[in-house]
């Protein structure tokens, strides 16, 4: 950190912490180094095993029960969780029958999406999904591709999609006869 008249040049997080400490006398500033963060991440359980939770982006409060199970609430005054977690496998689950190149319907945050399977890692299936555009679907401008747990795979569908003779400002629209 270098100081000049009436200015402080900050070139790192440590410089920022030092500057904040010297300029804000009544404020406690704690610097956490990248090395410390990296060490803590290594100690945590892998996020690859974390289950996708429909509706999670609408939640504001998450408490961890004694058994490690999360309770998810929509606000801090709620007494009943608004998301019920279901760890049981769906009998109609088709994850074992889906291969790279197949098409399937997946659920994410309470919405359903059609997409093409692009990879598999164990039970998890990577799907590049299309987004709804009215009654049709289109490829998003930015690729929307993540790994889904078997519980988020709704069913295998016929693909690729049927192209519709309609275009929008962001691409050709498609439909899936067996997607509901």
C-alpha positions in Angstrom: 0.0 0.0 0.0 1.3 3.4 -0.9 0.1 6.7 0.4 0.1 10.1 -1.2 -1.5 13.4 -0.1 -5.2 12.7 0.3 -5.1 9.3 -1.4 -4.4 5.6 -0.8 -3.4 3.2 -3.5 -4.8 -0.2 -2.9 -3.4 -3.1 -4.9 -4.4 -6.1 -2.8 -6.9 -7.3 -0.2 -4.2 -6.8 2.5 -3.7 -3.2 1.3 -7.5 -2.7 1.5 -7.7 -4.0 5.0 -4.7 -1.9 6.1 -6.2 1.2 4.5 -9.6 0.6 6.1 -8.0 0.1 9.5 -6.1 3.3 9.3 -8.9 5.4 7.9 -11.8 4.0 9.9 -10.6 4.1 13.5 -13.8 2.9 15.1 -14.2 0.0 12.7 -12.8 -3.4 13.3 -11.4 -4.8 10.0 -10.5 -8.4 9.6 -8.3 -9.5 6.6 -8.8 -13.1 5.5 -6.1 -14.2 3.1 -6.7 -16.3 0.0 -4.5 -19.0 1.5 -6.7 -19.2 4.5 -9.9 -19.4 2.4 -8.3 -22.1 0.2 -7.4 -24.1 3.3 -11.0 -23.9 4.7 -12.4 -25.0 1.3 -10.2 -28.1 1.4 -11.6 -28.9 4.8 -15.3 -28.7 3.7 -17.3 -31.6 2.3 -17.3 -31.7 -1.5 -20.1 -29.6 -3.1 -20.4 -32.2 -5.8 -22.5 -34.3 -3.5 -24.9 -31.5 -2.7 -28.4 -32.1 -3.8 -30.2 -29.5 -6.1 -33.1 -28.0 -4.1 -36.1 -26.7 -6.1 -37.1 -23.2 -5.0 -33.7 -22.5 -3.4 -33.3 -19.1 -5.1 -36.5 -17.9 -3.4 -35.2 -18.7 0.1 -33.7 -16.2 2.5 -32.9 -18.2 5.6 -31.3 -21.7 6.0 -30.8 -23.3 9.4 -28.9 -26.6 9.8 -30.6 -29.1 12.1 -28.6 -31.2 14.6 -28.7 -34.1 12.1 -27.1 -31.9 9.3 -30.4 -31.6 7.4 -31.1 -28.0 6.2 -34.4 -26.2 7.1 -35.1 -23.6 4.4 -37.4 -20.6 5.1 -38.6 -17.8 2.8 -38.0 -15.2 5.6 -36.7 -14.9 9.1 -40.1 -14.8 10.7 -41.3 -18.1 9.2 -41.9 -21.0 11.6 -42.5 -23.6 8.9 -40.0 -24.4 6.2 -41.3 -23.5 2.8 -39.2 -26.1 1.0 -39.7 -29.7 1.9 -36.7 -31.9 1.0 -37.4 -35.3 -0.5 -34.5 -37.6 -0.6 -36.4 -40.6 -1.8 -35.8 -41.7 -5.4 -38.6 -41.4 -7.8 -39.8 -44.8 -9.1 -40.2 -43.3 -12.6 -36.6 -42.1 -12.4 -34.8 -42.8 -15.7 -31.2 -41.7 -14.8 -29.8 -45.2 -15.5 -31.3 -45.3 -18.9 -30.1 -41.9 -20.1 -26.9 -41.6 -22.2 -24.9 -38.8 -23.6 -26.8 -37.4 -26.6 -30.2 -38.3 -25.2 -32.8 -35.7 -24.4 -34.6 -35.4 -21.1 -36.7 -33.1 -19.0 -35.2 -31.8 -15.8 -36.5 -29.7 -12.9 -34.6 -26.8 -11.4 -35.9 -24.3 -8.9 -39.5 -25.5 -9.5 -39.4 -25.1 -13.3 -39.0 -27.8 -15.9 -36.6 -27.6 -18.8 -35.9 -29.8 -21.8 -32.3 -30.4 -22.7 -29.6 -32.6 -24.2 -27.4 -34.8 -22.0 -23.8 -33.8 -22.6 -21.9 -35.7 -19.8 -22.3 -38.2 -17.0 -20.4 -38.4 -13.7 -21.5 -41.3 -11.6 -25.3 -40.9 -11.1 -25.1 -37.2 -12.0 -26.1 -36.1 -15.6 -25.0 -32.9 -17.2 -27.8 -31.4 -19.3 -27.7 -28.4 -21.6 -31.2 -27.0 -21.3 -33.4 -24.8 -23.5 -35.6 -22.0 -22.0 -39.3 -21.5 -22.5 -40.4 -18.8 -25.0 -44.1 -18.7 -24.8 -45.4 -22.1 -25.8 -42.1 -23.0 -27.4 -38.5 -23.4 -26.3 -35.2 -21.8 -27.5 -31.5 -22.0 -26.8 -30.5 -19.3 -24.3 -27.9 -16.8 -25.5 -25.5 -18.1 -22.8 -25.3 -21.9 -22.5 -27.3 -23.2 -19.5 -25.5 -26.4 -18.7 -25.2 -28.0 -15.2 -25.1 -31.4 -13.6 -28.4 -32.7 -12.2 -28.9 -35.3 -9.5 -31.1 -38.3 -10.5 -34.0 -36.8 -8.4 -34.0 -33.8 -10.7 -34.4 -35.8 -13.9 -38.1 -36.0 -14.7 -38.1 -38.3 -17.8 -36.4 -39.1 -21.1 -38.0 -37.2 -24.0 -37.9 -37.4 -27.8 -35.2 -35.1 -29.2 -33.9 -33.2 -30.9 -36.8 -30.7 -30.8 -39.1 -30.1 -33.7 -38.3 -26.7 -35.3 -41.2 -24.3 -35.6 -41.5 -21.9 -38.5 -41.3 -19.0 -36.1 -38.3 -16.9 -35.1 -37.7 -14.5 -32.3 -35.1 -11.8 -31.8 -32.9 -14.3 -30.0 -33.2 -17.5 -32.1 -35.3 -20.2 -33.7 -38.1 -21.6 -31.6 -38.7 -25.3 -31.0 -41.3 -27.5 -29.5 -41.2 -30.9 -27.8 -44.4 -33.0 -28.4 -43.8 -35.2 -25.3 -42.7 -32.5 -22.9 -45.3 -31.4 -20.4 
